[in-house]
Amino acid sequence: MKYTMKMIWDDEVCRWHCESDEAPGFLLESNSFDGLIERVRIGLPDFLIETGYSGDIHINFISERIDSVKSVAV
């Protein structure tokens, strides 16, 4: 089954978190993007086994990062 993981940067807490419509309730976070990908690769199969799923898992990672920047008058 294909799972789309949305990787979202939270500027307020300086951490990445993920969410997926195909795996409701599966939430992880990390201070690094690569660290979160590894956590998902390990954690998602375990989460799905607990919910009764068995089979192949294909993960599509989509990232979103929005930053706020104050303008400086020159």
SEFIZA-3560 file (N, C-alpha, C; in Angstrom, 3 decimals):
REM SEFIZA-3560
<numar><xx>0.841</xx><yy>-1.176</yy><zz>0.000</zz><atom>N</atom></numar>
<numar><xx>0.000</xx><yy>0.000</yy><zz>0.000</zz><atom>CA</atom></numar>
<numar><xx>0.893</xx><yy>1.248</yy><zz>0.000</zz><atom>C</atom></numar>
<numar><xx>0.410</xx><yy>2.315</yy><zz>-0.615</zz><atom>N</atom></numar>
<numar><xx>1.161</xx><yy>3.558</yy><zz>-0.703</zz><atom>CA</atom></numar>
<numar><xx>0.708</xx><yy>4.523</yy><zz>0.399</zz><atom>C</atom></numar>
<numar><xx>1.678</xx><yy>5.078</yy><zz>1.096</zz><atom>N</atom></numar>
<numar><xx>1.424</xx><yy>6.055</yy><zz>2.150</zz><atom>CA</atom></numar>
<numar><xx>2.136</xx><yy>7.354</yy><zz>1.804</zz><atom>C</atom></numar>
<numar><xx>1.426</xx><yy>8.454</yy><zz>1.886</zz><atom>N</atom></numar>
<numar><xx>2.022</xx><yy>9.762</yy><zz>1.670</zz><atom>CA</atom></numar>
<numar><xx>2.239</xx><yy>10.407</yy><zz>3.035</zz><atom>C</atom></numar>
<numar><xx>3.495</xx><yy>10.690</yy><zz>3.335</zz><atom>N</atom></numar>
<numar><xx>3.858</xx><yy>11.344</yy><zz>4.595</zz><atom>CA</atom></numar>
<numar><xx>4.161</xx><yy>12.804</yy><zz>4.313</zz><atom>C</atom></numar>
<numar><xx>3.399</xx><yy>13.667</yy><zz>4.935</zz><atom>N</atom></numar>
<numar><xx>3.651</xx><yy>15.095</yy><zz>4.831</zz><atom>CA</atom></numar>
<numar><xx>4.632</xx><yy>15.473</yy><zz>5.925</zz><atom>C</atom></numar>
<numar><xx>5.785</xx><yy>15.969</yy><zz>5.531</zz><atom>N</atom></numar>
<numar><xx>6.822</xx><yy>16.383</yy><zz>6.468</zz><atom>CA</atom></numar>
<numar><xx>6.742</xx><yy>17.906</yy><zz>6.589</zz><atom>C</atom></numar>
<numar><xx>6.419</xx><yy>18.400</yy><zz>7.781</zz><atom>N</atom></numar>
<numar><xx>6.125</xx><yy>19.820</yy><zz>7.965</zz><atom>CA</atom></numar>
<numar><xx>7.073</xx><yy>20.420</yy><zz>8.998</zz><atom>C</atom></numar>
<numar><xx>7.695</xx><yy>21.524</yy><zz>8.626</zz><atom>N</atom></numar>
<numar><xx>8.582</xx><yy>22.256</yy><zz>9.532</zz><atom>CA</atom></numar>
<numar><xx>7.748</xx><yy>23.194</yy><zz>10.390</zz><atom>C</atom></numar>
<numar><xx>7.951</xx><yy>23.123</yy><zz>11.709</zz><atom>N</atom></numar>
<numar><xx>7.287</xx><yy>24.029</yy><zz>12.647</zz><atom>CA</atom></numar>
<numar><xx>8.311</xx><yy>25.045</yy><zz>13.113</zz><atom>C</atom></numar>
<numar><xx>8.208</xx><yy>26.261</yy><zz>12.597</zz><atom>N</atom></numar>
<numar><xx>9.182</xx><yy>27.313</yy><zz>12.874</zz><atom>CA</atom></numar>
<numar><xx>9.184</xx><yy>27.731</yy><zz>14.346</zz><atom>C</atom></numar>
<numar><xx>8.038</xx><yy>27.602</yy><zz>15.004</zz><atom>N</atom></numar>
<numar><xx>7.943</xx><yy>28.017</yy><zz>16.404</zz><atom>CA</atom></numar>
<numar><xx>8.767</xx><yy>27.136</yy><zz>17.332</zz><atom>C</atom></numar>
<numar><xx>8.787</xx><yy>25.845</yy><zz>17.082</zz><atom>N</atom></numar>
<numar><xx>9.522</xx><yy>24.922</yy><zz>17.954</zz><atom>CA</atom></numar>
<numar><xx>10.778</xx><yy>24.360</yy><zz>17.281</zz><atom>C</atom></numar>
<numar><xx>11.030</xx><yy>24.792</yy><zz>16.049</zz><atom>N</atom></numar>
<numar><xx>12.211</xx><yy>24.366</yy><zz>15.281</zz><atom>CA</atom></numar>
<numar><xx>12.323</xx><yy>22.848</yy><zz>15.187</zz><atom>C</atom></numar>
<numar><xx>11.220</xx><yy>22.210</yy><zz>14.771</zz><atom>N</atom></numar>
<numar><xx>11.187</xx><yy>20.758</yy><zz>14.628</zz><atom>CA</atom></numar>
<numar><xx>10.346</xx><yy>20.386</yy><zz>13.415</zz><atom>C</atom></numar>
<numar><xx>10.684</xx><yy>19.241</yy><zz>12.825</zz><atom>N</atom></numar>
<numar><xx>9.887</xx><yy>18.645</yy><zz>11.772</zz><atom>CA</atom></numar>
<numar><xx>8.879</xx><yy>17.695</yy><zz>12.409</zz><atom>C</atom></numar>
<numar><xx>7.667</xx><yy>17.627</yy><zz>11.859</zz><atom>N</atom></numar>
<numar><xx>6.712</xx><yy>16.596</yy><zz>12.255</zz><atom>CA</atom></numar>
<numar><xx>6.063</xx><yy>16.047</yy><zz>10.989</zz><atom>C</atom></numar>
<numar><xx>5.442</xx><yy>14.895</yy><zz>11.122</zz><atom>N</atom></numar>
<numar><xx>4.828</xx><yy>14.276</yy><zz>9.950</zz><atom>CA</atom></numar>
<numar><xx>3.385</xx><yy>13.909</yy><zz>10.252</zz><atom>C</atom></numar>
<numar><xx>2.636</xx><yy>13.795</yy><zz>9.179</zz><atom>N</atom></numar>
<numar><xx>1.250</xx><yy>13.343</yy><zz>9.272</zz><atom>CA</atom></numar>
<numar><xx>0.879</xx><yy>12.670</yy><zz>7.962</zz><atom>C</atom></numar>
<numar><xx>-0.120</xx><yy>11.800</yy><zz>8.029</zz><atom>N</atom></numar>
<numar><xx>-0.557</xx><yy>11.079</yy><zz>6.840</zz><atom>CA</atom></numar>
<numar><xx>-2.045</xx><yy>10.792</yy><zz>6.939</zz><atom>C</atom></numar>
<numar><xx>-2.768</xx><yy>11.094</yy><zz>5.860</zz><atom>N</atom></numar>
<numar><xx>-4.196</xx><yy>10.774</yy><zz>5.823</zz><atom>CA</atom></numar>
<numar><xx>-4.421</xx><yy>9.266</yy><zz>5.782</zz><atom>C</atom></numar>
<numar><xx>-3.461</xx><yy>8.530</yy><zz>5.231</zz><atom>N</atom></numar>
<numar><xx>-3.600</xx><yy>7.074</yy><zz>5.121</zz><atom>CA</atom></numar>
<numar><xx>-3.280</xx><yy>6.351</yy><zz>6.426</zz><atom>C</atom></numar>
<numar><xx>-2.644</xx><yy>7.033</yy><zz>7.366</zz><atom>N</atom></numar>
<numar><xx>-2.300</xx><yy>6.423</yy><zz>8.658</zz><atom>CA</atom></numar>
<numar><xx>-2.694</xx><yy>7.381</yy><zz>9.783</zz><atom>C</atom></numar>
<numar><xx>-4.008</xx><yy>7.581</yy><zz>9.972</zz><atom>N</atom></numar>
<numar><xx>-4.443</xx><yy>8.500</yy><zz>11.029</zz><atom>CA</atom></numar>
<numar><xx>-3.946</xx><yy>8.048</yy><zz>12.404</zz><atom>C</atom></numar>
<numar><xx>-3.463</xx><yy>9.012</yy><zz>13.160</zz><atom>N</atom></numar>
<numar><xx>-2.938</xx><yy>8.699</yy><zz>14.483</zz><atom>CA</atom></numar>
<numar><xx>-1.441</xx><yy>8.466</yy><zz>14.509</zz><atom>C</atom></numar>
<numar><xx>-0.835</xx><yy>8.322</yy><zz>13.342</zz><atom>N</atom></numar>
<numar><xx>0.612</xx><yy>8.135</yy><zz>13.278</zz><atom>CA</atom></numar>
<numar><xx>1.271</xx><yy>9.503</yy><zz>13.219</zz><atom>C</atom></numar>
<numar><xx>1.921</xx><yy>9.894</yy><zz>14.293</zz><atom>N</atom></numar>
<numar><xx>2.560</xx><yy>11.200</yy><zz>14.386</zz><atom>CA</atom></numar>
<numar><xx>3.946</xx><yy>11.038</yy><zz>14.983</zz><atom>C</atom></numar>
<numar><xx>4.927</xx><yy>11.601</yy><zz>14.312</zz><atom>N</atom></numar>
<numar><xx>6.295</xx><yy>11.607</yy><zz>14.822</zz><atom>CA</atom></numar>
<numar><xx>6.887</xx><yy>12.988</yy><zz>14.613</zz><atom>C</atom></numar>
<numar><xx>7.958</xx><yy>13.282</yy><zz>15.338</zz><atom>N</atom></numar>
<numar><xx>8.671</xx><yy>14.539</yy><zz>15.135</zz><atom>CA</atom></numar>
<numar><xx>10.154</xx><yy>14.335</yy><zz>15.371</zz><atom>C</atom></numar>
<numar><xx>10.941</xx><yy>15.266</yy><zz>14.848</zz><atom>N</atom></numar>
<numar><xx>12.387</xx><yy>15.211</yy><zz>14.999</zz><atom>CA</atom></numar>
<numar><xx>12.948</xx><yy>16.601</yy><zz>14.724</zz><atom>C</atom></numar>
<numar><xx>14.145</xx><yy>16.852</yy><zz>15.223</zz><atom>N</atom></numar>
<numar><xx>14.748</xx><yy>18.153</yy><zz>14.956</zz><atom>CA</atom></numar>
<numar><xx>15.466</xx><yy>18.184</yy><zz>13.614</zz><atom>C</atom></numar>
<numar><xx>15.584</xx><yy>17.036</yy><zz>12.931</zz><atom>N</atom></numar>
<numar><xx>16.197</xx><yy>17.031</yy><zz>11.601</zz><atom>CA</atom></numar>
<numar><xx>15.283</xx><yy>16.300</yy><zz>10.612</zz><atom>C</atom></numar>
<numar><xx>15.318</xx><yy>16.750</yy><zz>9.375</zz><atom>N</atom></numar>
<numar><xx>14.505</xx><yy>16.153</yy><zz>8.320</zz><atom>CA</atom></numar>
<numar><xx>14.899</xx><yy>14.694</yy><zz>8.093</zz><atom>C</atom></numar>
<numar><xx>16.208</xx><yy>14.449</yy><zz>7.946</zz><atom>N</atom></numar>
<numar><xx>16.677</xx><yy>13.076</yy><zz>7.718</zz><atom>CA</atom></numar>
<numar><xx>16.370</xx><yy>12.175</yy><zz>8.906</zz><atom>C</atom></numar>
<numar><xx>16.466</xx><yy>12.730</yy><zz>10.113</zz><atom>N</atom></numar>
<numar><xx>16.135</xx><yy>11.954</yy><zz>11.299</zz><atom>CA</atom></numar>
<numar><xx>14.676</xx><yy>11.542</yy><zz>11.316</zz><atom>C</atom></numar>
<numar><xx>13.805</xx><yy>12.439</yy><zz>10.860</zz><atom>N</atom></numar>
<numar><xx>12.381</xx><yy>12.112</yy><zz>10.824</zz><atom>CA</atom></numar>
<numar><xx>12.087</xx><yy>11.048</yy><zz>9.771</zz><atom>C</atom></numar>
<numar><xx>12.746</xx><yy>11.130</yy><zz>8.629</zz><atom>N</atom></numar>
<numar><xx>12.561</xx><yy>10.089</yy><zz>7.609</zz><atom>CA</atom></numar>
<numar><xx>12.931</xx><yy>8.717</yy><zz>8.170</zz><atom>C</atom></numar>
<numar><xx>14.038</xx><yy>8.635</yy><zz>8.873</zz><atom>N</atom></numar>
<numar><xx>14.441</xx><yy>7.353</yy><zz>9.466</zz><atom>CA</atom></numar>
<numar><xx>13.442</xx><yy>6.876</yy><zz>10.509</zz><atom>C</atom></numar>
<numar><xx>12.941</xx><yy>7.800</yy><zz>11.320</zz><atom>N</atom></numar>
<numar><xx>11.939</xx><yy>7.422</yy><zz>12.330</zz><atom>CA</atom></numar>
<numar><xx>10.675</xx><yy>6.886</yy><zz>11.670</zz><atom>C</atom></numar>
<numar><xx>10.254</xx><yy>7.497</yy><zz>10.559</zz><atom>N</atom></numar>
<numar><xx>9.063</xx><yy>7.030</yy><zz>9.836</zz><atom>CA</atom></numar>
<numar><xx>9.312</xx><yy>5.655</yy><zz>9.229</zz><atom>C</atom></numar>
<numar><xx>10.480</xx><yy>5.468</yy><zz>8.620</zz><atom>N</atom></numar>
<numar><xx>10.798</xx><yy>4.175</yy><zz>7.997</zz><atom>CA</atom></numar>
<numar><xx>10.767</xx><yy>3.033</yy><zz>9.010</zz><atom>C</atom></numar>
<numar><xx>11.128</xx><yy>3.322</yy><zz>10.245</zz><atom>N</atom></numar>
<numar><xx>11.115</xx><yy>2.300</yy><zz>11.297</zz><atom>CA</atom></numar>
<numar><xx>9.737</xx><yy>2.224</yy><zz>11.971</zz><atom>C</atom></numar>
<numar><xx>9.153</xx><yy>3.379</yy><zz>12.244</zz><atom>N</atom></numar>
<numar><xx>7.925</xx><yy>3.422</yy><zz>13.027</zz><atom>CA</atom></numar>
<numar><xx>6.648</xx><yy>3.083</yy><zz>12.284</zz><atom>C</atom></numar>
<numar><xx>6.567</xx><yy>3.447</yy><zz>11.004</zz><atom>N</atom></numar>
<numar><xx>5.329</xx><yy>3.194</yy><zz>10.265</zz><atom>CA</atom></numar>
<numar><xx>5.011</xx><yy>1.707</yy><zz>10.144</zz><atom>C</atom></numar>
<numar><xx>5.950</xx><yy>0.852</yy><zz>9.771</zz><atom>N</atom></numar>
<numar><xx>5.618</xx><yy>-0.581</yy><zz>9.719</zz><atom>CA</atom></numar>
<numar><xx>5.134</xx><yy>-1.124</yy><zz>11.068</zz><atom>C</atom></numar>
<numar><xx>5.782</xx><yy>-0.708</yy><zz>12.155</zz><atom>N</atom></numar>
<numar><xx>5.342</xx><yy>-1.160</yy><zz>13.483</zz><atom>CA</atom></numar>
<numar><xx>3.926</xx><yy>-0.683</yy><zz>13.783</zz><atom>C</atom></numar>
<numar><xx>3.643</xx><yy>0.578</yy><zz>13.455</zz><atom>N</atom></numar>
<numar><xx>2.307</xx><yy>1.148</yy><zz>13.666</zz><atom>CA</atom></numar>
<numar><xx>1.262</xx><yy>0.370</yy><zz>12.873</zz><atom>C</atom></numar>
<numar><xx>1.580</xx><yy>0.067</yy><zz>11.619</zz><atom>N</atom></numar>
<numar><xx>0.612</xx><yy>-0.632</yy><zz>10.760</zz><atom>CA</atom></numar>
<numar><xx>0.376</xx><yy>-2.058</yy><zz>11.214</zz><atom>C</atom></numar>
<numar><xx>1.412</xx><yy>-2.725</yy><zz>11.697</zz><atom>N</atom></numar>
<numar><xx>1.241</xx><yy>-4.080</yy><zz>12.218</zz><atom>CA</atom></numar>
<numar><xx>0.282</xx><yy>-4.066</yy><zz>13.399</zz><atom>C</atom></numar>
<numar><xx>0.417</xx><yy>-3.049</yy><zz>14.270</zz><atom>N</atom></numar>
<numar><xx>-0.477</xx><yy>-2.935</yy><zz>15.428</zz><atom>CA</atom></numar>
<numar><xx>-1.923</xx><yy>-2.700</yy><zz>15.011</zz><atom>C</atom></numar>
<numar><xx>-2.128</xx><yy>-2.079</yy><zz>13.844</zz><atom>N</atom></numar>
<numar><xx>-3.489</xx><yy>-1.832</yy><zz>13.375</zz><atom>CA</atom></numar>
<numar><xx>-4.018</xx><yy>-2.954</yy><zz>12.484</zz><atom>C</atom></numar>
<numar><xx>-3.212</xx><yy>-4.035</yy><zz>12.322</zz><atom>N</atom></numar>
<numar><xx>-3.665</xx><yy>-5.208</yy><zz>11.594</zz><atom>CA</atom></numar>
<numar><xx>-3.248</xx><yy>-5.281</yy><zz>10.142</zz><atom>C</atom></numar>
<numar><xx>-2.472</xx><yy>-4.322</yy><zz>9.644</zz><atom>N</atom></numar>
<numar><xx>-2.046</xx><yy>-4.353</yy><zz>8.245</zz><atom>CA</atom></numar>
<numar><xx>-0.805</xx><yy>-5.212</yy><zz>8.080</zz><atom>C</atom></numar>
<numar><xx>-0.777</xx><yy>-5.977</yy><zz>7.014</zz><atom>N</atom></numar>
<numar><xx>0.435</xx><yy>-6.696</yy><zz>6.637</zz><atom>CA</atom></numar>
<numar><xx>0.551</xx><yy>-6.618</yy><zz>5.126</zz><atom>C</atom></numar>
<numar><xx>1.736</xx><yy>-6.374</yy><zz>4.656</zz><atom>N</atom></numar>
<numar><xx>1.957</xx><yy>-6.260</yy><zz>3.219</zz><atom>CA</atom></numar>
<numar><xx>3.045</xx><yy>-5.247</yy><zz>2.937</zz><atom>C</atom></numar>
<numar><xx>3.251</xx><yy>-4.979</yy><zz>1.671</zz><atom>N</atom></numar>
<numar><xx>4.269</xx><yy>-4.016</yy><zz>1.272</zz><atom>CA</atom></numar>
<numar><xx>3.837</xx><yy>-2.602</yy><zz>1.621</zz><atom>C</atom></numar>
<numar><xx>4.821</xx><yy>-1.774</yy><zz>1.937</zz><atom>N</atom></numar>
<numar><xx>4.576</xx><yy>-0.376</yy><zz>2.282</zz><atom>CA</atom></numar>
<numar><xx>5.461</xx><yy>0.483</yy><zz>1.383</zz><atom>C</atom></numar>
<numar><xx>4.844</xx><yy>1.409</yy><zz>0.684</zz><atom>N</atom></numar>
<numar><xx>5.568</xx><yy>2.369</yy><zz>-0.143</zz><atom>CA</atom></numar>
<numar><xx>5.286</xx><yy>3.751</yy><zz>0.442</zz><atom>C</atom></numar>
<numar><xx>6.354</xx><yy>4.475</yy><zz>0.774</zz><atom>N</atom></numar>
<numar><xx>6.198</xx><yy>5.777</yy><zz>1.436</zz><atom>CA</atom></numar>
<numar><xx>6.639</xx><yy>6.880</yy><zz>0.489</zz><atom>C</atom></numar>
<numar><xx>5.747</xx><yy>7.828</yy><zz>0.268</zz><atom>N</atom></numar>
<numar><xx>6.034</xx><yy>9.011</yy><zz>-0.525</zz><atom>CA</atom></numar>
<numar><xx>6.184</xx><yy>10.182</yy><zz>0.461</zz><atom>C</atom></numar>
<numar><xx>7.395</xx><yy>10.728</yy><zz>0.565</zz><atom>N</atom></numar>
<numar><xx>7.656</xx><yy>11.837</yy><zz>1.481</zz><atom>CA</atom></numar>
<numar><xx>7.476</xx><yy>13.159</yy><zz>0.745</zz><atom>C</atom></numar>
<numar><xx>6.647</xx><yy>14.033</yy><zz>1.307</zz><atom>N</atom></numar>
<numar><xx>6.433</xx><yy>15.369</yy><zz>0.760</zz><atom>CA</atom></numar>
<numar><xx>6.777</xx><yy>16.357</yy><zz>1.864</zz><atom>C</atom></numar>
<numar><xx>7.631</xx><yy>17.335</yy><zz>1.560</zz><atom>N</atom></numar>
<numar><xx>8.027</xx><yy>18.278</yy><zz>2.605</zz><atom>CA</atom></numar>
<numar><xx>7.431</xx><yy>19.654</yy><zz>2.356</zz><atom>C</atom></numar>
<numar><xx>7.194</xx><yy>20.348</yy><zz>3.463</zz><atom>N</atom></numar>
<numar><xx>6.676</xx><yy>21.703</yy><zz>3.426</zz><atom>CA</atom></numar>
<numar><xx>7.370</xx><yy>22.498</yy><zz>4.516</zz><atom>C</atom></numar>
<numar><xx>7.930</xx><yy>23.629</yy><zz>4.125</zz><atom>N</atom></numar>
<numar><xx>8.586</xx><yy>24.476</yy><zz>5.113</zz><atom>CA</atom></numar>
<numar><xx>8.229</xx><yy>25.921</yy><zz>4.816</zz><atom>C</atom></numar>
<numar><xx>7.695</xx><yy>26.589</yy><zz>5.817</zz><atom>N</atom></numar>
<numar><xx>7.323</xx><yy>27.989</yy><zz>5.691</zz><atom>CA</atom></numar>
<numar><xx>8.074</xx><yy>28.748</yy><zz>6.769</zz><atom>C</atom></numar>
<numar><xx>8.815</xx><yy>29.763</yy><zz>6.359</zz><atom>N</atom></numar>
<numar><xx>9.561</xx><yy>30.593</yy><zz>7.305</zz><atom>CA</atom></numar>
<numar><xx>9.036</xx><yy>32.020</yy><zz>7.263</zz><atom>C</atom></numar>
<numar><xx>9.127</xx><yy>32.684</yy><zz>8.380</zz><atom>N</atom></numar>
<numar><xx>8.803</xx><yy>34.108</yy><zz>8.462</zz><atom>CA</atom></numar>
<numar><xx>10.104</xx><yy>34.889</yy><zz>8.576</zz><atom>C</atom></numar>
<numar><xx>10.196</xx><yy>35.954</yy><zz>7.812</zz><atom>N</atom></numar>
<numar><xx>11.390</xx><yy>36.779</yy><zz>7.811</zz><atom>CA</atom></numar>
<numar><xx>10.969</xx><yy>38.227</yy><zz>7.983</zz><atom>C</atom></numar>
<numar><xx>11.606</xx><yy>38.925</yy><zz>8.910</zz><atom>N</atom></numar>
<numar><xx>11.313</xx><yy>40.338</yy><zz>9.109</zz><atom>CA</atom></numar>
<numar><xx>12.124</xx><yy>41.154</yy><zz>8.108</zz><atom>C</atom></numar>
<numar><xx>11.473</xx><yy>42.130</yy><zz>7.523</zz><atom>N</atom></numar>
<numar><xx>12.196</xx><yy>42.987</yy><zz>6.590</zz><atom>CA</atom></numar>
<numar><xx>13.009</xx><yy>44.015</yy><zz>7.374</zz><atom>C</atom></numar>
<numar><xx>14.105</xx><yy>44.408</yy><zz>6.791</zz><atom>N</atom></numar>
<numar><xx>15.006</xx><yy>45.369</yy><zz>7.433</zz><atom>CA</atom></numar>
<numar><xx>15.029</xx><yy>46.618</yy><zz>6.564</zz><atom>C</atom></numar>
<numar><xx>14.699</xx><yy>47.747</yy><zz>7.187</zz><atom>N</atom></numar>
<numar><xx>14.717</xx><yy>49.014</yy><zz>6.444</zz><atom>CA</atom></numar>
<numar><xx>16.161</xx><yy>49.421</yy><zz>6.166</zz><atom>C</atom></numar>
<numar><xx>16.396</xx><yy>49.866</yy><zz>4.960</zz><atom>N</atom></numar>
<numar><xx>17.757</xx><yy>50.267</yy><zz>4.572</zz><atom>CA</atom></numar>
<numar><xx>17.846</xx><yy>51.769</yy><zz>4.497</zz><atom>C</atom></numar>
//
